[in-house]
Amino acid sequence: STTSSPTACQCYNPFAGTAQSFIGDPDRVCRARGVCFVPCETGCQDEIPSKGVFGSGKCSSAMACDLPGGKKEDAKFKQECEGSKCHQVNVINLKIENTQNCLTSNCLQKN
């Protein structure tokens, strides 16, 4: 069984230090496939067995891509200074999910 620990759900590169390290690069595979390699049974709620020649015996997670160690995000901020006074604007990304009761409304349900 999986021990659920949010801090344990993290991408890793099982090919680090090999000629095929690009195959498991978390930033690259998260952007290309939407999932990354994660150690099996370490807490990713959406963990699934990886498939294919390079996935045999490994696990994958989409959730880990949005956590530290997954996709790399460029620092997005702007800073303007006059003397010792600075004004800084930080740009952050939010992922918002909600649940709707579609019994009596016209909302779109997805499977």
N, C-alpha and C positions, 0 to 999 in steps of 0.2 A: 504494500500500500504506500501511498505518497504522504510524506510528512509535509503539511502545508505551512510554509514559512515564506512570506513575501520577499524577504531579503535573500533567500536561496534561489529564487527564480532569476537567473542571469545568463545571458548569452556567453558562450565561450567558443574558442576555435580549436576543435580537436585536431586540426592539421597544423597548428602553430609550430614553427621551426622546421617545417618540411617544404619541399618544392611545391606542394599543393596548398600552401597556407591560404592562398586567395580563395579557395573553395569554401573555407569555413569562416572567412572574415565577417564578423557580426554586422558591421555597417553595410558591407556589400550584399550579403544574403538577405538582410532585413529589407533593403530597398528593392532587391530583385524579386524575391520570393515571398516576402511578408512574414517569414519565420526565420528563426536562427537555431543553431544547435544549442542544446542545454544539457547539463548532466541529468541522466534519468533519475526519476524519483527524488528530486530535490525541492519540490514545492511549486512548480508552475501548474496552475489549475487547468490550463489548456494543453498540457504536455501530451504529445503523440509520438509514436515510434517513427523515426525518419525512414524514408524509402530510398531505393536506388543503391547503386554500387557504393557511393560515398556515405550513405546514410545507415548502412547495416550496423546494427548494434548501438545506434545513437538515438537520441530523442530530439524533438523540435518543439518550439513554442512561438506563437505570435505575440503573446503578452510580453515576453522578455524583450522583444524589439523596442517596446515603449518604455523600458526601464533602463537605469544606468547600465552601461555595457552593451547596449543595443545600438540603435541608430545614433550616429553622431550628429549633433545639432550645432550649427555655427552660432557663436554668440551674437545675439541680435539686440544691440543697444546703441543708443546715440547719446553722446555727451557733449555739452557745450559749456565752456567755462569763460568767465570774465573775472580776472583776478583770482581770488580765492573762493569765489562762488561758482558752483557747477550745477547745471540742470541735466539730469540723466533720465532717459526714457528707455525702459526695458520692454522688449516684445516677448510675450510668452504664448505658448500654444496650449489650448485647453481641449480636452476630449470630454464631451458631455453626452451621457447616455440617459435615456428615460424610457419608461414603460407606459403605454397607453391602453386604456380599455376601449377596444374597438367594437364592442357589442352593439352599441346604439349610434355609433358615429361612422363617418365615411373614411376613416383613416386607412392607410395602406398597410397590410400585414405582409411581412417577408418571412420565408422559411429559411 
